Amino acid sequence: MTRDQDRFWSKVIKGPRENDCWLWVRAVADDGYGRFTLNSNGRTQAVRPHRFAFHLAYGVDLDGFGPLMHHCDIPLCVRATTTADTHLSVGDARVNMLDRQAKGRDTNGSGFRWRGLARRQFAERSKTLRDEVREHGWDREDRVRALLAGVDPDAPTLF
Ligand SMILES: [Zn+2]
């Protein structure tokens, strides 16, 4: 498991600020979510990275918890922690978290909403974000934040 953990975290780039997302920068599938391949006992299993991160943080089996919610709405984010700074939680923590998020939204600067996008656009956004961070880390931070916010950084400004 330790080897898998090391392999996992080598594919994640954490943002520079306290509440930033931790972004998966390797394989992204057509659903816009990452894929992490586990190899154990000669068997390979593809898992979603945010689920693997949650499994690591909480020490529960990968199939031992229900659907996870991204508070940040970034499908590539794997910031699962057992503390209040987590970006991921399971179903019934949702109400608490939404409340916390509503109160904290101004401070984390993240008003993005990827929901409602067509699946293809959703996947394209994930891949564009993944490519940027994989190649440049968070060095071009304005660009990364624009992508996180769902803004095309190459589009001309309208104002
Ligand atoms: Zn996040």
Boltz pocket constraint, residues with backbone or C-beta under 6 A from the ligand:
constraints:
  - pocket:
      binder: B
      contacts: [[A, 19], [A, 20], [A, 21], [A, 22], [A, 72], [A, 73], [A, 74], [A, 77], [A, 78], [A, 79], [A, 87]]
      max_distance: 6.0
